[in-house]
């Protein structure tokens, strides 16, 4: 029996239990049986739905892993800096907006900040990433906000530096991910 066939049987058994039927005898279970509890039936129906999704996905669990993030030259040409300093989220939002049709991983801010840490433009102070003197020179400004919360602002020049080096950031991220998984 293949795994897909086993999954189909498991779904059938779970569905029968959710409906108050003993899957071995096809007889209704006792009305006081625990599988007659509404919460248990809801959970069993949920599991049956998930098993159905696995069946529809030819036995694969979960979605296929998306392709690694990439950006085309045409998409890169659409990246423009803001007129003023901004947070990392605005930069990643812009990158993701021009690459949304690529069907890849999303570009996330930690990819940039990890790369900047590696370049010595940011440093860790506890759990916070703050600009170094080198980072300040390139246009990163760390501000302390209310309740000791810090935020980094990236000047238009620094935004341009990030866009110009996006391939290095992507490569650094996937190299680090590979090293972590090895």
N, C-alpha and C positions, 0 to 999 in steps of 0.2 A: 504494500500500500504506500503510495507517495505521500509526501507532506501535504500536498494540496488536498488529496482525498481525506487525510486525517483531519485537516482543517474543516472540510465540509461536514464530516461526521460530528466533530466537536460543536460546530455551529448548530447542527440539527438537534443534538442533545441539549445544548444550552437553551435553544428556542423552546423545546418541549418543556423543560423545567420551568422556564418563564411563563409558559401557558398552563402550568399546573398538571403536567402529564409526566408520568414516570417514563423516561426514554427507553428503559429496558423492557417494560411490559406494555407500553402504550395505554396504560390505564390511568385514570385521574388519580392524583395523589390525595391523601386524606386532607380534608379542609383545614385541619389544624397543623398540617405540615409547614415547616419553616419556609419552603419555597412558595407558599401561598401568601406570604407577607408581601404587601405592596412594595415596600422598599427593596426587598430581595428581588422581586419580579422586575422592577425598574432596572436594577443593576444587571440582572441576567439579560434583559433586552438590550442594554447598552453593550454588553460583551458580545452578544449575537450580532449586533450592528458592526462592531469592529471586526469580528471574524468574517462577516460578509465583505467588508472592504478589503481584507486580506485575500479573500477568494477572488474578488474582482480584479485584484492586482496580481493575479497568477501566483499567489502564495507568498509574495514578497511582503515583508512587514515594513510599514512606513513608506514614505515617498522616496523615489530615487534621489540620491545626492545630486544637488545642483552642480553645474560646472563651476570651476574656480572663477572668481571675479576677473573680468577684463574690461578694457575700455579701448574703443577704436580711435583712430586718428580723427575721424569726423566727429565723434562724441567729445573727444578731448578739445577740439576747436570750439565747442560750445561752453566751456568752462570759463566764466568771467569772475573776477574778484568783485567783492562788494566795495562800495566807496568808503566804508569805515570798518573798523575792527569788528570782528564777530567771534562767536563761540564756535567750537569744533562742530557742533550739530548743524550749523548753517552750511558749513563746508561739505559735510557728508551728505546733507540733503541735496545740495546742488549736484554732487557727483552721482548720487543715486537717481536723480531726476533725468539725467542725460543717458544713463545706462539701464533704465528700467526694462527695456525690451530685450535685454541680453539673456534673460532667464538664468542668472547666475546668483551666487551668494550676494548679499547686500554688502556694500562698503560701510564699515563702521569706524567710529572715531578712535577706538582703541588701536586700530592699525596705524593711524597717524601718530598718536601719542607714544606708542611703543617704539616706533621708528625714531621719533624725536628724542626719546630717552636714550636710545642707542647712539644717536649723534651728539649727545651731551647738551641738547638745547632745553630739555626738561630733566628734572630730577625728582626722586621720590622723597617726600618729607612725611614720614608716617605712611598713610595711604593716599596722600595727596600728591598730585603731579604739579610741580611748580616750575616756572621758568628759571633757567640759570642765567648767568651774565651773558653767555653766548646766545641763549634764547632771546634775551632782551635785545641784543644787538641785531638779531634777525627779525624782530618784530612780534615777539610773544610777550604779553604783559599779564602777570598774575595779579588778580585783585582778591582781597579778602572781603567777603560779604558778611551779611548778618549771620550770627550764630557760628562764626568761624568757618563758614563755607567759602571755599575758594573757587574761582573760575579763571580760566585762561582765555584771553582775548588775542585773536590773531589779526595783525595788521593786513591791509591790502597787499603789501609786499610779501608778507609771510604766506598769505593765501596763494599768491602767484607761485611762490617757492614750492608749496605743497602740490599745486596742480602740475608744475613743471617736473616734479619728481614722483608723480603718482606711480609710475612703473616700479621705481625703487621701493616705494612703500608696499605695493602689492607683493613684490618678490620677497621683501623682508618678512611680511606676514606669513606667506606660505612656507618659506624656509624655516621660520620659527615653529610653525605648526607641525611641519615634518619632523624637526628635531625633537619636539615635545612627544610626538607619537612613536618615535623610534625607541 
